[in-house]
Amino acid sequence: LVFKGINPSSYCEITLFIGLFGTEHIEFDSGNIVTTLSAESTSSPENITFTSVEARSFNITWEEVPCSGQNGPITGYLLYYTNTTFPDTINITGGENRSYTLTELK
């Protein structure tokens, strides 16, 4: 049995009834609550703000991804930036963490 068209990270209650046509149904299984798997976010964080902290550092803050684009719990963010010589990626764990300070910039 496959259900299609259910949004990612949705809670669904499924009750399965079996029986013969024209007779009363028999409840086979009742009240199973399942959660569909999460999917990659289809939206980006909003209101990204850069604030200078010192001569060689600044703070980045943002608001979370809108609910309609989350497709499951947000477990962290990746911050991509390029320093003077190479690109770098910072893994910011925890969906509630929505700020980061870049330091020692050149």
MOSULZI-V665267 format. One record per run of one state. SS is the DSSP state (H for helix, E for strand, L for the rest). FROM is the first residue (numbers start at 1). TO is the last residue. If there is no record, write none. Layout:
BEGIN
SS_FROM_TO + SS_FROM_TO
END
This chain:
BEGIN
L_1_10 + E_11_18 + L_19_25 + E_26_35 + L_36_45 + E_46_54 + L_55_56 + E_57_63 + L_64_66 + H_67_70 + L_71_75 + E_76_82 + L_83_86 + E_87_93 + L_94_98 + E_99_102 + L_103_106
END
